Amino acid sequence: MVIKCRAAVAWGHKQPLVVEEIEVFPPRDHEIRIKVVATGMCHSDLYFLVDCEGWSGFPAVLGHEGAGIVESVGPHVTKFRPGDKVIPVPITQCGECRFCLNPESNLCHEEVSHITSRLKCKGQTLVQFAGISTFSEYTVVSEVALAKINDSAPLETVCLLGCGIPTGYGAAINIAKVKPGSTCAVFGLGAVGLAAVMGCKAAGATRIIVIDTNKDKFEKAKVFGATDFVNPKDHARPIQEVLVEMTNGGVDFSLECVGNVDVMRSAFESCVKGWGVSVVVGYTESGEVSTLPMQLLAGRTWKGCFFGGYKSVESVPKLVDEYMAKKLKVDEFVSHRLPLDRINEAVDLLVQGKSIRTVLEISQVQ
């Protein structure tokens, strides 16, 4: 049956989100309808709502970093059943395509961003952002974009393992492959950047330099392992020159967690010649990256990743188990908790740089 519920609808670019009554239609073949319990407010949601001028995906229900409970399953679904605790994932894993079968990639041929939406409001079809839409009490997702997790996991916390934490943590461990005793630089101290710091620490880095224009975030960065703190506003010259001087030639690894092409270049050029590795983690569709050819010819490596290189469906349950075993910080990322009705406050907190992660409490667990 069709479920009527509340959702925060984005009607247009730079417009406040509006909590509306929407209709959520039943799942079709290989789809699952879930009751969303909690979701994080990720910067990617903000990017498409506010910054991405050319995005035409309105009206939409944003949100992609959530956790919930299976309400019903469509035909031919065998891996999930009502009552399962689950986390939707923005990177699919069908397990059968060329990309899934290659251990070097976490991409998948089964894109779900073009999924036929199961959401409607006032007679209009709502775009399901990333094929997920967790700013709604109920949503429908593809079975290749859903991870079944530990039944005892607290959904109001592990929802953050649906995007930001794996993205930064995995970028350090899986993609940069940070080594023990190394020196790292992390640009940007949102949730993704802090997770990258945590990944560098877990991999054994002995010096972790963090760079952000908001000095108020430095204390929080210490919690995750940061050792040195640099505010570009305190320096008149390019920040890569400052870092090269601080580290006797450059850092071993750098991670750009801002989503800005100029910062990407700064992060890359802060690496030491010969073996330095820089990873682009931040998302943007604005501008092109560039550097002098000699920066590459000198032996530096420039690479990027989605979702920290994790094969999503199989990896998220393992990350949840690591959290449950107290081997992975998650609670420390939560700076605010708000109900769905106050979602625009969560947007404002993120715009103003006053939050790390605001968790929106969407539904009660029964």
GUFI-172488 format. One record per residue (C-alpha): x, y, z; residue in one letter. Coordinates in steps of 0.02 Angstrom, whole numbers, plus 32768, in hexadecimal, padded with zeros to 4 digits. Example, Ala and Ser with C-alpha at 12.3 -4.5 7.8 and 13.67 -1.06 7.14 Angstrom:
82677F1F8186A/82AC7FCB8165S/
This chain:
800080008000M/803180B67FEAV/80748103808CI/805381BA80B4K/80DB8207811FC/814182A4813DR/81DA82D680DAA/8244837280C4A/822B83A5800FV/82A684117FADA/823784707F33W/82C384D57EE5G/837685157EE7H/83A485767F85K/82F285677FC8Q/82CF8530807BP/829C847A808EL/81E3846280AFV/819F83D4811AV/810E838F80B4E/809C82F880B2E/80D682868026I/80A381E07FDDE/811F814F7FDDV/80EE80C77F62F/8110800D7F7BP/81B77FC37F47P/81C57F707E9ER/82397EE37E64D/82DA7EDE7ECAH/82A87F757F34E/828E7F8E7FEEI/8224800C804AR/8270804580EDI/823A80AA8182K/82C2812C819CV/82F081408253V/837F81BE8249A/83E9821781C8T/847F828981C5G/84838332816DM/8514831A80F4C/856C83A58096H/853E83507FF2S/848683728018D/84B284288035L/851A842E7F96Y/848A83FC7F25F/840D84687F82L/847585077F88V/851785017F23D/84F9849A7E86C/84AB851D7E13E/848E84A67D82G/8437841B7DE2W/838883FF7D9FS/834D837A7E19G/82BD83D87E67F/824783B97EB9P/82A9833B7F1EA/82BC82E57FC5V/837382F37FF5L/83CF828D8078G/843F81F6805BH/849481D38102E/840F81768162G/83DD80D881BCA/8337808381D1G/82CE7FE681D9I/828A7F818147V/81CD7F9D813AE/81AA7F3180A1S/82047EE1800FV/81DB7ED57F57G/81D77E397EE9P/82787DD37ED7H/82C97E1E7F72V/831B7D917FD4T/83A07DE38041K/832E7E5480A7F/828F7E3F810BR/821E7EB38170P/826E7EE58215G/83237EE081D8D/83907F73820DK/83DF7FC08173V/844B804E8131I/842F808D807FP/84D180AF8020V/84F581317F99P/856A80BD7F3AI/8514801E7EFDT/855F7F6F7F01Q/85077EF27E91C/85957E747EA7G/858E7E3D7DF1E/85CC7EC97D7FC/867D7EEA7D41R/869B7F6C7DC9F/86587F057E5AC/86C07E6F7E25L/87607ED77E20N/87B07EE37ECEP/88007F897E9BE/87587FE37E8CS/86C180077EF8N/865A804C7E68L/85C67FEF7E1DC/85707FEC7D74H/84C47FEA7DC7E/84AB80A57DDBE/841080CE7E41V/8412818C7E34S/8398817A7DA3H/832281077E05I/826A81207DDCT/8230817F7E75S/81B481317EECR/819081DA7F3EL/810982597F12K/80CA82FC7F5DC/803483617F25K/802B82F97E86G/80E183187E59Q/816782927E51T/81F682B87EC8L/82AA82957E93V/82FC82187F07Q/83A682637F2BF/842F81E17F0EA/83A381637EFBG/8388816C7FB8I/832D82038005S/834181F180C1T/82F0829980ECF/824D823880EES/81F981C7816CE/81F0813F80E6Y/825081238045T/826F809B7FC3V/831C80637F8DV/836A7FE07F1DS/83A97F417F6FE/84577F647F25V/845C80077F88A/84317FC18033L/849A7F7380BCA/84517F048143K/84A47F2981EAI/84B47EE8829DN/84077EDE82EAD/84457F2C838CS/84947FC58339A/844F8070836EP/840680B682CDL/840B8169830EE/84CA815F830DT/84FF80DF828AV/849D81408207C/853F81A581F3L/8593810A81ADL/852881208111G/859A81A680C6C/860D8221811DG/867281B48194I/869A81298117P/86C381AC8093T/874B820080F9G/8787816B815EY/879480FA80C5G/87EB8180805EA/887C817B80D9A/888280BF80F3I/884A8076804CN/887C80F97FCBI/890E815D8010A/894880C1806CK/8997812A80F6V/8A3080D58141K/8A6C80CB81F5P/8AE181598224G/8AA981C98195S/8A7882818190T/89CA82AC814FC/896A834A8127A/88AC83518129V/885883E680D6F/87AB840D811CG/876483DC81C5L/86B183AF81A3G/867A830081CEA/86D582B78137V/877783108162G/876E82DB8219L/8750822981E0A/87EA82378172A/884D8270820AV/880B81D88268M/8841816981D7G/88F081B381D5C/88FF81958290K/88BF80E28280A/893F80C081F6A/89CE80F78267G/89F881A7822BA/8A61820182ACT/8A4282B2826FR/899682E98232I/898A839E81FAI/88DA83E381E6V/88B0847B817DI/880F84DF818FD/87DA8595818DT/876985768224N/87DD856C82BBK/874B8537832AD/8758848982DEK/880A846A8317F/87DB842E83C6E/876683AB837DK/87F083738305A/885E834B839BK/87DE82C983D2V/87FD82698330F/88BB82768332G/88F0831C82E5A/899B8359831ET/89B783FD82C0D/893B84878293F/894585028203V/88CC858E81D8N/88EB85D18127P/88AB867C8162K/8949868B81CCD/89BB86818134H/89D486F680A0A/8A258674802ER/89DB85D67FE0P/89B685578066I/8A1484CE800AQ/8AB48534801FE/8A93854080D9V/8A7B848480E7L/8B16845C807FV/8B7C84C980F4E/8B2E847B8190M/8B5783CB8156T/8C0483DD8109N/8BC983C58057G/8B1283908061G/8A9C831480B0V/8A95825A8087D/89D8825B8071F/895582E2805BS/889882D68055L/8829835F800FE/878183598068C/873784008033V/86FB83ED7F80G/875784837F37N/87CB84787EA0V/884584F97EE5D/885384987F88V/886D83F97F25M/890484487ED3R/894684877F7AS/893483D97FC5A/898E83877F33F/8A1D84057F31E/8A3783F27FECS/8A72833E7FCEC/8B2983107FCEV/8B7782E97F26K/8BA682357F01G/8B1B81DC7F5FW/8A9882577F9DG/89E282227F83V/894E82997F80S/8899825E7F82V/880582C67F48V/8774829E7FBDV/8708833B7FB7G/867C83427F35Y/866083CE7EBAT/862683E67E07E/866E84967DFCS/871384B87DA4G/87A3844D7D68E/883D84137DC6V/88E884487D88S/899F84487DB8T/8A4884597D64L/8A8283BB7D0AP/8B2383BA7D6FM/8ABD83997E0DQ/8A8A82F27DC1L/8B2F82CE7D6BL/8B8582DE7E13A/8B2D823F7E4DG/8A94827C7EAAR/89F1821A7E98T/8946826D7E88W/88AB82027E9DK/87F782077ED9G/876C819A7F1DC/86B5818A7F47F/867C81467FEFF/872E812A802AG/874A809C7FB1G/86D780298014Y/866E7FA97FB8K/85D17FEB8008S/85567F5F8028V/85D87EE8806FE/86407F6B80CCS/85C07FD3812AV/85897F40819AP/86417F2481C7K/86567FDC81F4L/85BB7FD28262V/86067F3B82BAD/86AA7F9B82D3E/864780278324Y/85E97FAC8393M/86917F6383C9A/86CD801483F5K/8753800E836EK/870A809F830AL/86D1814A8346K/8623817F830CV/85CC81D5839FD/8655825883A0E/861B829982F7F/856C82C68335V/8566837E8362S/84A98399835EH/84078335835FR/8366837F831AL/82B9834282E7P/82858344822FL/821C83E1824BD/82BB84438270R/831C840881D7I/833D84B9819AN/839A84DB823CE/840B8449820EA/842A849A8165V/8454854081B7D/84CC84EE8233L/852A849C81A4L/8530853C813BV/8573859D81D0Q/85F7851A81F8G/85AD84FD82A5K/858B84448295S/85EE83A78270I/855983368257R/84A6835D8284T/844182BE8296V/838B82D48268L/831A826182CBE/8298822E824AI/823181A3829AS/82268144833EQ/825F808F8348V/81CB8026837FQ/
